[in-house]
């Protein structure tokens, strides 16, 4: 059944005072909002439930915007722009009335990352815009007049703003151009053999741990001369910055001088950033991962023998499992798992690492002859060269990585300087280079007894048929930056809990990326809610590796 906005108003006004279930009459109705046709793909059962989902579609051609701004590589920045535009307009009209989520309109605010979001998506030749709509009630009695205002006026205003994108072409062009410049830089990294690039003038520090806004009065980044490279971008701009080759790269310096800030910016460089963020031209390879020690994490059938040769009690480190990993075993497992999932650049910060896995000085090596751990400092060169990886290490308390590093920079008051020759002259050039063997691969069989998994903030909350509840906290997993990514991960984990056949772990990232590219968010959610954000298959593997009762075997 198709309705005009006026007819929709009449329908919901006559629901005044009825029980909340009467809103079910909206299900399946198609409403015309100018060039958009909209339908409720989900109608909430009560005012305290997750708000209803309104999905609006229009042919892209009706937007009167040049196809070059939304076709091909431009699709992601275009839909990102639409999502931000819809969010701003919805925020102006979203309110509170009645009970629960009554009169809410919109979806969570997008962060400074330009990512595919389910709030705005291109499906075929159509633009799809999705909104949460809190159908209003007092108690469980429908507020018909408030519903009329919300659905006929407020929703209409949001969709009308998107209908007039032809008036914002200049801003859309800048947004798309900014994104394509970053994509070009990332492609350039691969072509030239670099791990990451940090442009001159970038603002790396954030104003606080609770904010993604750039710090005011921060020191702009200045590339050290030995690593400075100029690049011409598709926009016509010529930029200069620090380009770091693949291999072993050591960052050192005093406390509070910006070492970790640089490392965090490099991690964030896996995503493109909006104009004004300060990190727009900090670009990293897509499978870059900052690894940390995770005391107490689960490990399932991981080959950590490259780092740890034996354990007390005779546990086999070639096929290691535990429900309570130590700092060193957790980090060894995380490195092996990252390699298996296709990591390209490993980031290590000594402040968040198991230091006994990173290095051991000659005195302690002499004092402890029966040491099962082979420190990463002795494996760094072999690991990077045999596997083609990049390794970036932040260390201010040990010189162990200096002999095996290809480049060393010293960060002093947020200003980096190359000190490779000076460091090697002080420490020596004799790299203790032990042979690193690629960890054995694994097969994923599913998650035994998983009943359901849901996102709660930055946590995955899993419930099992035996009554057990398990929580996986992604708050400090640096590749996940929005709650919408956690929600999509929950859907992915649930979908892969019972695969039709065993899967090679190394195949999972590509399989997930292919499904997302082919089907969009519908590959994992039907109906699609407005608050999903793209997350890579690499990150799904990270989550599966840490889920309780996830079943793996050696390949």
N, C-alpha and C positions, 0 to 999 in steps of 0.2 A: 504494500500500500504506500502511495506517495502523498506527502502532505506539503502544503506551503507553510511558511513560518506562521502566518496568521492561523491556519488550521491547527498547527501544533499548539499554539497558545490557547485556543479554545479547548483542545483535548485536555491539557494539563490543568487548566483552570477548573474544569468540572471535576477533577480528582480531589479538590479541596476537602480536607477532613476525612478522607477515606484511609483505610489501612495501607501501610507502606507497600504491600505486595501488589497493589493496584498499579504501581509504576511498571509492572510487567507488560502493560499494554503498549509501552514504547518499544519493546523488543521487536526488531524486524521492520519497523517503520522507516521509510526513507524520506528525509526532509530536504527541501531545496533551500540553500543559503546562497543566493546569488549564483556564482559559477560553480559552487560546491554542491555535491549531494552527500548527505551525511546519514549515518545509521548507528544506532547503539548496538555495538557488538557484545556488550555485557551490561546487564542491569543489576545493580547491587540489590541484595535481599533485605537489607535494613540500613538505617543511616549511619551505623557504626562500622559497617563493612568497608572494604576498599571501594572508593568511588567508582561509579559506572564509567564505561569507556565509550566515547563518541569518536567514530572514525569518519573523516570527511575526505572526499576525493574530488579532483578536478583534472581534466586533460591539461598537460603541461602547455600545450599550444594556447590555451585560453588565458595564460598568465601574461601574454604579450612581452615575454622576456626572451632575448636571443638564446637559441639552443646551445651556443658555445659556452653559456654560463651554467648549464646543467647536464650536458652530455659528457660521457667518458669520465676523465679524471676530475672534471668539475662537479660531478654529482655530489661528492661528499661535502665540499665546502658550501655548495648551494643549499643542500638540505640542512646543513649545520646553521647557515644563516636563517633559513626559514624557521627552524626550531627556536633560535634565539629571539627572532621577531615575534613568534607566537607566544613565547614565554613572557616577554615584556608586556604584551598586550593583555594576556590572561591575568598577569599579576595585578594590573590596574583594576580589573573587574572582579577578581576573586574576592570573596568575603566570607563572613561567618553569619549564619542565621540558624535558628533552631538547634538541632541536636546532631552530634557526631560530625561528619564531614559535610553537613548541609551547606550548600552554596559555594563549595570549593570549585575552582576552575583552573585547570592547567596541568603542570607536571613539575618535577624538581628542576631547579635552576641548572643550566649547563655550565660546566667549568670552563677554564680557558683553553681546553683542548678541542681541536677540530676533529670530530669523530662522527661516524654514523650513529644516529640516534633514532629510536623508533617513534619519537614525537613527530618527525618529518622524514618521509622515505619516498623514493621514487620506485614505483612498481609498474613495469612496462612503460606506457606512455602517460602515466598519471602521477600526480603528486598526491601523496596521502599524508594528512595531518591528523594526529590523534591527541585527544584531550581527556583528562580525568574530569568528570562532572559529578559533583556531590549533590544528588537529587534531594531537595530539602524536605524536612519534616520536623515536627515538634513531638518528641517522644517517638511514637511510630505512626503518627497521623500526618498525612501529606499536607504540606504548605503549598497549595496550588498557585497562589498569586506569585510567591517567590519563585516557584518553578517556572512560571510563565516568563518572568523577567530574566531569569538565568538562561533559559533555553532560546528565547526569541531575541532578546537584546544583547546579553553579554557574549554568548557563543557567536552570535552574528557579527559583533564588533571584531572579535579575534579573526574570524575567517575573512571578513572584509579587508582587514589589514593585509592579509596574505594575498588577497585578490588584486591589491594595488601595488604589487612589487615593481611594476613598470616605473613607478615614481622613485624607486630606490636603486636603480641600475648602477649608479656610480658606486654606492657602498657595496653592492653585491660584487661588482668587478674587483674592487680592492680586496675583498675577503677571499675571492677565488684566486686572485693573483698572488696574494700572500701564501695561500696553501700550495699553489703550484710551484712557487719558488722553493718552498721547503721540500716538496717532493723531488724537484730537480736536484737539490743538494744531496738528498739521500741516495738517489740513483748515481750521482757523481761519486759518492763515497765508495760504492761498489766498483765502479769503473776504474777508479784511481787507487784502490787498495787501502782506503782509510777506514778507521774504526768510528771516528766521530769528528765533528767540526763545531767550533764555537766562534761565532762572529765577533769582530771587534765592536765594542760598544754595547754588547749584551749586558743585561742586568740579571745576574744570577741569584742573589739573595732574595728571599721572600720576607714580607714585613713581619711575619710571626709564624709559629708552627701551626696556627689555626687558619692561616690565610694563604691563598695562592697569588695575592697581589704583590707586585714588585716592591722591594724596600725603597722608601724614599731616601734620597741622598746616598744611595749605594755607589760603590766604586765601579764604573763601567769596565767591562772586561777588555784587557789589552793583550794581544797575542805575543808570545815570546818570539824574537826574530828568527830563531832557528827552526820554528815550526809554522811561521806565517806563510799563508798562501792566499792568492786572490782568485776569485771566481766571478764570472759573469752570469747573471741569472736571466731566466726567460723574460722577466719584467723589464730588462734593460739595465738594472742596477748592477754595479760592480762592487763586490764586497770583499773584505779582507778578514782573515780570521786564523785561528789555530786549527790545523788539520793534523790529526794524530794517526800515523800508519798502524796497520795491524801488527801485532807482536806484543812485546811486554813493555808497558808504559808505567813508570813509577811517579807518583805525586807525593811530594814531601813538603815539610814546612812546620812552623810552630803551631801550637794550639790556638784555635779561634782565628786563624788567618785565611780560611776559605777553602781548605782542601776538600772537606766533605760537601761543602756547598757546590763546588765544581763537579764532584762525583754525582750528586743528586741531580744536577742540571743535565749531565750526560745521560742519566737514566731516563729523565723526562723527555730527552730528545728522541725517543722512540715514537712520540706523538707530535703532530704539528700543533702550533699554538696560535691563538688569535693575536691580531695586531695590538700592540701596547702591553703585552705580557712581559716583554723583556727577554724572553727565551725563543722568540720567533725563528731565529737563525742559529739555534743550538740543535743540531741534527745528529742522530745516532742511527746505527743499523737497527732494523726492526726487532731482531732477537737478541737484544742487549738485556742483561739481567744482573742486578745488584744482589749478591748472595750474602747471607748472614748465618751465624750460628743460631740454631733453633733447639735449645735444650728441651727435651721431653717430646719431640715430634715423633710421629709414626714413620717407620721405614719398612718397605716391603720388597724383599728379594733384589736388593741393589748391589751391584758389584763395586765395592769401595776399596778393593785390594790395591788399586793404584796408589792410594794414600796410606792405607793401614794394612800391614801384612798379616797380623794375627791379633787376637784378643784373648784376654784371660778366660779360661774355661773352654777354649778351643773353638769358639764361634767362627764359622767360615766367612771371611770377609769378601770372598768372591760371590757370595749369595747371602747377603746380610739382611736380617729382619729384626725389628725391635719395636716395642710399644713405648719405649722411653729412651730416646737417643741422647747421648751426651753432646756437649758442644762440638767436639771434634768429629764424632761419627755423623752427627746431623749435617755438619757442613760438608764433609766428604760425600755424603749421600746426595746433598743438594747440588754439588758440582757435577757428580756423575749423572744425575737425573737431568740437569740442564743440558749437558752434552748430548744425552740421548734424545731430548726433545728438539734439538737443533739450534742451541744457543750459538751466537756468532761472537759476542763480546761478553766476557765475564768481568764484573766490577766487584772489587774487594776493598772493604774499609776495615783496617785493623781494630777500630773502636767497636765494631759489631761482629767481630770474627772470633773464632777459637784460635787464639794466638799460637797454641802448640801445633796447629795444623799449618800455620803460615811459616814459621821459622823457628830455629833453635841455634843458639850461639855455640861456638866451639867449646866453651867451658862446660856447658850443660851436656853437650854431646859426649864429652869425655867422661863426665860424671855418671851419665846414664847410658851404659853400653847396650842394655837390652831394651832398646826403644823400637816399638812396632810402627811408629808414625814416620812417614817420609814427608817432610814439610813441602808445602807448595813452592817455596823459594827455590828448592832444588829441582823441581819439576817444571817450572814456569816455561823455560825455553823449549823443552821437549814437547810440552802440552800444546803450546801455541803453534809450533812449526809442524808437528805431526798431524794436528787436527785442523790447522788453518784458522785458529781462533785469535781473537784479541784478548789481552788480559790487562786490566787497569787496576793498579794497587795503590791505595792511599796508606802511607806508613810514615810516621814521624818518630818512631822509637827504635827502629832497627834498620841496619844497612844491609840486611840479608838479601834483599831483592836487587841491590845496585849492580853487582857483577853480571847478572843475567838480564838486566833491563836494556832495551834498545834505546829508550829515551828516559831522561829523568828531568822533571821540572820542580822547582822550588817555588811555593806560593807564599808571598810575603805581603801582608795587608791586602789580600785579594788580587795582587798583581803577580802573575807567573813569570818565571825566568828559566830558561833552559840551563841546566847545570850538569849535563851528562858527563862531560870530560872531567870537570872538577870532582864530581862524586866518584868516578872510577879511579881517578888518580889518588884519592884519599883512601878508598876501600880496597882497590885492586880489581883486576879484570878476570880473575880466575873463577869462572862460574862452575859451581858443583852441579853438573847437569845430569840428573838421573833420568832414565828412560821412562816415559809415561805410556801406558798401554790403554787404548780406548776401552771403556767399561763395556761389559757384555750387555746386549740388548735384552728387553723383556717383552712378555706378552701380557696384555690386559684382558681379564676375563669378566669383569663386572664388579658390582658391590653387593656382597652377600647380605641378604636380609634388609636391604634399604626399603623403607616404606615411602618416605617422602623427604625432600630437602627444600628448604625455603631460605630466602635472604632476609636477614634482620640487620639493617645498617650495613656494616662491613663484615658481617659474620655469615657463614653458611651454617644453618642449623639443620641437622639431619636426625630423623627419627627412624628407628629400626623396629622390625616386627617383634623383637623380643623385649620391647619397652625401653631399650637404651636410647639415650639422647647424646649426640656428639656435636660439638661446635668447632668450626674451623675459622679462626680470626684472620682476616686479610687486611686488617688495619695498617699493618706495617709491611705488607707485600708491595714493593714500590711500583710494580707495573699496573696495579689496579688503583685507579685514581678517582673513580666515581661509583656511587652506590648502584647505579644502573648496570655497571659491569658485574657487580656481585650478583644482582638479580638474574642477569643473563647466564652467569656461571651456574647458578642454582638450577636453571632450566636445562643447561647442557649436562650437568652431572646426573640429573634425574633421567634424562633421555638416554644416557650411556650407561645407566646402572645395570641394564640387562641387554648387552649387545647381542645381535643375532649370531655372531660368531666371534671367537677371540680375535683381538686386534693387536698388531705390533704397536708398541707405545710410540715408536718413531713415526708411525703413519697417522696417528691421531691428529696432530696439528694441521696437516695438509687436508685431511678429510673434513675437519670442521670448517676450515677456511673455504673449501670448495662449496660446502652446503650454504654458508652465509652468502657467498658471492652469487650462488645460483638462485636461492630462495629468499634471501634477506632474513628478517627476524622471524618470518613465518616458519622457518626451518625448525625453530625450537619453541614457538609459542603461538597458540591459536585459541582465542583471539589474541592479537598482539597488543599489549598494554603500551602506554605512552612513555614509560620510564625505563626502557632498556637502552644500554650503551654498548657499542661494539667492544668485544674482548677477544683476544687472539686465541687460537687453538693451543699455542704454547702455554697460555695461562690455565687453560682447562687441564692440561697434563699436570701442571704444578698442583692444582687442587686435588686431582685424582690421586696423586702420589701421597697425599696427606689425609685422605678420607679413611675413617675407621671401616674395617672389613672390605676394603678394596683388595681384589684378588689379582695378584701378579705371579708370573712364573718366569724363569730364565728362558730366553729364546734358544 
